[in-house]
Amino acid sequence: MDTIEMTQQHIMSTYGRSNLVLESGNGATCEDAVKRKYIDFGSGIGTTSLGFCDPDWTDAVCAQVKKLQHTSNLFYHEPQAELAQMLCEMTGYSKVFYGNSGAEANECAIKLARKYSFDKYGKGRHTIITLVNSFHGRTLATLSATGQDVFHNFFFPFVEGFRYVKANDIEDLHANLDDSVCAIMVEYIQGEGGVKPLHAEFVAEIRRICDEKDILMIADEVQTGIGRTGKLLAGEHFGCKADVTTLAKGLAGGLPIGACLANEKCADVLDKGSHGSTFGGNPVACAGAVAVLKKMSQADMMQSIIEKSDYIRSQLAAIDEVSEVSGKGMMIGIALKTKNAADVLQECLKNGLLVLTAKDRVRLLPPLTIGMDEVTEGMKILCKVLEG
């Protein structure tokens, strides 16, 4: 029985998989089981931020595996402390809580916001405003926070206390504010919603409201964070710093980790026993994340991301089939005039290029360290598919 047959027989069918068995990878390229090469413009949905098996990352992870693979959070260990210090110093936040995924990071943010408000104002101030077309995870609470009707099915009853506002609609935002609101939760760029950025004036109004009403602003940077947009955090593009920011995906370069960062105002809200995670802040995952942050802090890294992004966008701008290119940095959405995004994905796959989709758009999330030769080769394939 081959890999695909074993998977289909023994693993729940919760993913729309392509018939591709990946076997090995190096940098921005990988090979399947028959040694066919692919250029990766998806990076595991934005997760393998340094590409496949970056040497510095691999050395750090392997060294930690041989030293200490896990200890509960009833003890201390160096990789967890080192990563926390780096995250706080690089972002300006005060403290971090570790989980294992973006959904867990967002669950932490939800709990933090509600407890902050409960501690200060008592019961009844628990509503969290999120945006229509948002995506915050697949646990019951984060699914409830997600502002897409397609996800609000089957798993009834959903968690109460969420209210959805149209993205970039300041009037709708004000219409949904009342004394029950404790937080406003946003993605600066709605990734799963089609790679659609918020408007700067909308973000500024959210920040102003939160300051005025003592409401926590939560930024879900699970997909946009850690250099993906050409800034360490996407909020920097908007001149905005949320009270709470969540991270995951590219943070540990392909290992499971989630992080909830809190500013001084709410850093001590979650006290002993109020939240926890068995595997959160695992030594191996933290060692991988430290290696990622060291790469992200290199002087030319962000400029390199922008330069490669500009090249990709310039190539797409010359293609008649492309009606719009959205996103920032190496988080790119491609709206098409006549072609189906899923068909483009499959055609790219046949020609040796891995891409993604987001709703009706082709989505590109290349490794941040991808070389220009690979970018150029990958764009030749993509442009040929789009023009064909």
C-alpha positions in Angstrom: 0.0 0.0 0.0 1.5 3.4 -1.0 1.5 6.6 1.0 -1.6 8.1 -0.6 -3.6 4.9 -0.1 -2.5 4.6 3.6 -3.4 8.2 4.2 -6.9 7.9 2.7 -7.5 4.6 4.6 -6.3 5.7 8.0 -6.5 9.5 8.3 -9.7 11.5 8.5 -10.5 13.3 5.2 -10.5 16.8 6.5 -8.1 18.2 3.8 -8.4 18.7 0.1 -5.0 17.2 -0.7 -3.3 17.2 -4.1 -1.9 13.9 -5.3 1.7 14.7 -4.4 3.9 12.9 -2.0 6.7 15.2 -0.8 9.8 13.4 0.3 12.6 15.9 0.8 13.4 19.6 0.6 16.2 22.1 0.5 15.7 25.9 0.7 12.8 26.9 -1.6 12.8 23.6 -3.6 11.5 20.1 -2.8 11.3 16.7 -4.3 8.5 14.2 -4.5 8.7 10.4 -4.1 9.8 10.0 -7.7 12.5 12.7 -7.4 10.6 15.3 -9.4 11.6 18.9 -8.3 9.2 21.6 -7.3 9.7 25.3 -6.5 7.8 26.2 -3.3 5.7 29.4 -3.4 3.5 28.2 -0.5 6.0 27.5 2.4 3.5 25.1 4.1 0.9 27.9 4.2 3.4 30.5 5.3 5.1 28.2 7.9 8.5 27.2 6.6 9.6 30.8 6.6 13.3 29.9 6.1 12.5 27.3 3.5 13.1 23.6 3.8 15.9 22.5 6.2 17.8 25.8 6.5 21.2 24.8 7.8 21.3 27.2 10.8 17.7 26.3 11.8 18.4 22.5 11.4 21.6 22.8 13.5 19.7 24.6 16.3 16.8 22.2 16.3 19.0 19.0 16.1 21.2 20.3 18.9 18.2 20.9 21.1 16.7 17.5 20.3 19.9 15.8 21.5 19.9 17.9 24.7 16.3 18.2 26.0 13.2 17.5 23.9 10.5 18.4 26.5 9.9 19.5 30.0 6.6 20.7 31.5 6.0 24.3 32.2 6.4 23.5 35.9 10.1 24.0 35.3 12.3 26.5 33.4 14.4 26.0 30.3 16.8 28.3 28.3 15.2 28.1 24.8 11.9 29.3 26.1 13.4 32.2 28.1 15.7 33.2 25.2 12.9 33.2 22.7 10.7 35.3 25.1 13.4 37.9 25.5 14.0 38.1 21.8 10.3 38.4 21.0 9.7 41.1 23.6 12.8 43.1 22.6 12.1 42.9 18.9 8.4 43.8 19.1 8.2 46.0 22.2 5.7 43.8 24.0 6.1 43.0 27.7 5.3 39.3 28.1 4.4 36.3 26.0 2.3 33.1 26.5 3.2 30.0 24.4 0.8 27.6 22.7 1.2 25.3 19.8 -0.8 26.9 17.0 -2.4 30.1 15.8 -5.8 29.0 17.1 -4.3 28.5 20.6 -2.6 31.9 20.5 -6.0 33.4 19.6 -7.8 31.4 22.3 -5.3 32.9 24.8 -6.0 36.4 23.4 -9.7 35.9 23.8 -9.4 34.7 27.4 -7.0 37.5 28.2 -9.3 40.2 26.9 -12.3 38.8 28.8 -10.4 38.5 32.0 -8.9 42.0 31.7 -12.4 43.4 31.4 -13.9 41.2 34.1 -11.1 42.1 36.6 -11.6 45.8 35.9 -15.3 46.1 35.2 -17.0 42.9 36.3 -19.5 40.7 34.5 -21.2 41.7 31.3 -18.4 43.3 29.4 -17.3 40.3 27.3 -18.2 40.9 23.7 -15.4 40.7 21.1 -15.8 42.5 17.8 -14.2 40.7 14.8 -14.5 41.4 11.1 -16.6 39.9 8.4 -14.4 37.7 6.2 -11.9 37.1 9.0 -10.4 33.8 10.0 -9.0 33.1 13.5 -8.9 29.3 13.8 -10.8 26.0 14.0 -11.4 25.5 17.7 -14.9 26.3 18.8 -14.0 29.7 20.2 -11.8 30.8 17.3 -14.3 29.4 14.8 -17.0 31.5 16.6 -14.7 34.5 16.3 -14.2 33.9 12.5 -16.5 36.2 10.5 -17.4 33.8 7.7 -20.8 32.2 7.5 -19.4 29.1 5.7 -17.6 28.1 9.0 -20.7 28.6 11.2 -22.3 25.3 10.6 -22.4 21.7 11.9 -20.8 22.3 15.3 -23.6 24.0 17.2 -23.9 25.6 19.6 -21.1 28.1 18.9 -19.5 30.2 21.6 -21.4 33.3 22.3 -20.0 36.8 22.7 -18.8 37.6 19.2 -20.0 40.3 16.9 -19.0 40.8 13.3 -18.3 44.2 11.6 -17.7 44.8 7.9 -14.0 45.4 7.2 -13.1 49.0 6.5 -16.6 50.2 7.4 -16.2 52.8 10.2 -19.9 53.4 10.4 -20.6 49.7 10.9 -17.9 49.6 13.6 -19.5 52.4 15.6 -23.0 50.9 15.2 -21.8 47.7 16.9 -20.1 49.3 19.8 -21.8 49.2 23.2 -20.9 48.8 26.9 -20.6 45.0 26.5 -17.5 45.2 24.2 -14.2 44.2 25.7 -12.0 43.8 22.6 -11.7 44.4 18.8 -9.9 41.6 17.0 -8.5 42.1 13.5 -6.1 40.7 10.9 -4.3 43.6 9.2 -4.5 41.5 6.0 -7.2 38.9 5.8 -5.2 35.9 4.6 -7.8 33.1 4.3 -10.3 35.7 3.4 -8.6 36.4 0.1 -5.4 38.4 1.1 -7.3 41.6 1.6 -5.6 44.4 3.6 -7.5 46.7 5.9 -7.5 50.5 5.2 -5.1 52.6 7.3 -7.9 54.9 8.4 -10.0 52.0 9.6 -7.1 50.6 11.7 -6.4 54.1 13.1 -10.1 54.4 14.2 -10.0 51.0 15.9 -6.9 52.1 17.8 -8.5 55.4 18.8 -11.7 53.7 20.0 -9.8 51.1 22.0 -7.7 53.8 23.7 -10.8 55.9 24.5 -13.0 53.1 25.8 -10.3 50.9 27.5 -11.1 48.1 25.0 -8.2 45.8 24.1 -7.1 45.8 20.5 -6.1 42.3 19.4 -4.0 41.8 16.2 -4.1 38.3 14.7 -0.7 38.2 13.0 -0.6 34.4 12.7 -0.1 34.7 9.0 1.2 38.2 8.6 3.8 38.2 11.4 7.6 37.5 11.5 8.6 39.3 8.3 6.0 37.9 6.0 4.9 41.4 4.8 8.4 43.0 4.8 8.1 44.2 8.4 8.5 42.0 11.5 4.9 42.7 12.3 2.3 43.9 9.7 1.0 46.5 12.2 4.2 48.5 11.5 2.8 49.2 8.0 -0.2 50.9 9.7 1.8 52.7 12.4 -0.3 50.7 14.9 0.6 48.6 17.9 -2.2 46.4 19.2 -2.5 45.7 23.0 -2.2 42.0 22.1 -0.7 40.3 19.1 -0.8 36.7 18.2 1.8 34.8 16.2 2.3 31.2 14.9 2.9 29.8 11.4 6.4 31.1 10.4 7.6 31.8 13.9 9.4 28.4 14.4 10.2 27.7 10.8 8.0 24.6 10.5 7.6 23.4 14.1 4.4 23.8 16.0 4.3 27.0 18.2 1.9 29.8 19.0 2.6 33.0 20.8 0.3 35.6 22.4 2.1 38.8 23.1 0.7 41.4 25.6 1.7 44.9 26.3 2.3 46.3 29.8 -1.4 47.2 30.2 -2.5 43.6 30.2 0.7 41.5 30.5 -0.2 40.2 34.0 -3.9 39.5 33.5 -3.5 35.8 33.1 -2.1 34.7 36.4 -1.2 31.3 37.9 -3.7 28.6 37.0 -5.8 30.8 34.7 -4.4 29.3 31.4 -1.9 26.7 30.4 -0.5 24.4 27.7 1.3 21.0 28.1 3.4 21.5 25.0 3.4 25.3 24.7 7.0 26.7 24.7 8.5 23.3 23.9 12.3 23.4 24.0 12.7 22.1 20.4 10.1 24.5 18.9 11.6 27.4 20.8 15.1 26.6 19.6 13.7 26.7 16.0 12.0 30.0 16.7 15.2 31.5 18.0 17.0 30.5 14.8 14.2 32.1 12.8 14.3 35.4 14.7 18.1 35.6 14.3 17.6 35.4 10.6 14.8 38.0 10.7 17.0 40.4 12.6 19.7 40.4 10.0 20.2 43.9 8.6 19.2 43.2 5.0 16.4 40.6 5.5 13.4 42.9 5.3 14.7 44.8 2.4 15.4 41.5 0.6 11.8 40.5 1.2 10.5 43.7 -0.3 12.8 43.5 -3.3 11.6 40.0 -4.2 8.0 41.0 -3.6 8.3 44.0 -5.9 9.7 41.7 -8.6 6.8 39.3 -8.3 4.3 42.1 -8.4 5.9 43.7 -11.4 5.7 40.4 -13.3 2.1 39.9 -12.4 1.2 43.5 -13.4 2.1 42.6 -17.0 -0.3 39.7 -17.3 -3.7 40.5 -18.8 -5.5 37.7 -16.9 -4.6 39.3 -13.6 -7.2 41.9 -12.4 -5.7 42.7 -9.0 -2.6 41.9 -6.9 -3.3 42.3 -3.2 -1.4 41.9 0.1 2.0 43.2 1.3 5.5 41.9 1.0 5.6 38.1 0.4 1.9 37.7 1.2 0.4 38.0 -2.3 -3.2 37.5 -3.6 -3.9 37.3 -7.3 -7.4 38.0 -8.5 -8.1 36.5 -12.0 -10.4 37.7 -14.8 -11.5 34.3 -16.3 -9.5 31.5 -14.8 -10.3 29.4 -11.7 -7.8 29.7 -8.9 -8.0 26.0 -8.1 -7.3 25.1 -11.8 -4.3 27.4 -11.8 -3.0 25.7 -8.7 -3.2 22.2 -10.3 -1.6 23.4 -13.6 1.3 25.0 -11.6 1.7 21.7 -9.8 2.0 19.8 -13.1 4.7 22.3 -14.1 6.7 22.1 -10.9 5.5 25.0 -8.9 3.6 24.9 -5.6 1.1 27.7 -5.0 -1.9 28.2 -2.8 -5.4 29.6 -3.1 -7.5 31.8 -0.8 -11.2 31.9 -1.8 -11.2 32.8 -5.5 -7.6 34.1 -5.6 -4.3 32.4 -6.2 -2.2 33.0 -3.1 1.6 33.2 -2.9 3.5 32.8 0.4 7.1 31.9 -0.7 9.8 31.2 1.8 11.2 34.6 3.0 14.7 33.4 2.2 14.0 32.2 -1.4 16.7 33.2 -3.8 16.1 35.4 -6.8 17.0 32.6 -9.2 14.1 30.5 -7.8 11.8 33.5 -7.7 12.5 34.1 -11.4 12.1 30.4 -12.4 8.9 30.1 -10.4 7.4 33.3 -11.9 8.1 32.0 -15.4 6.0 28.9 -14.6 3.2 30.9 -13.0 3.1 33.5 -15.8 3.0 30.8 -18.4 0.1 29.2 -16.7 -1.8 32.4 -16.3 -1.2 33.4 -19.9 -2.1 30.0 -21.3 
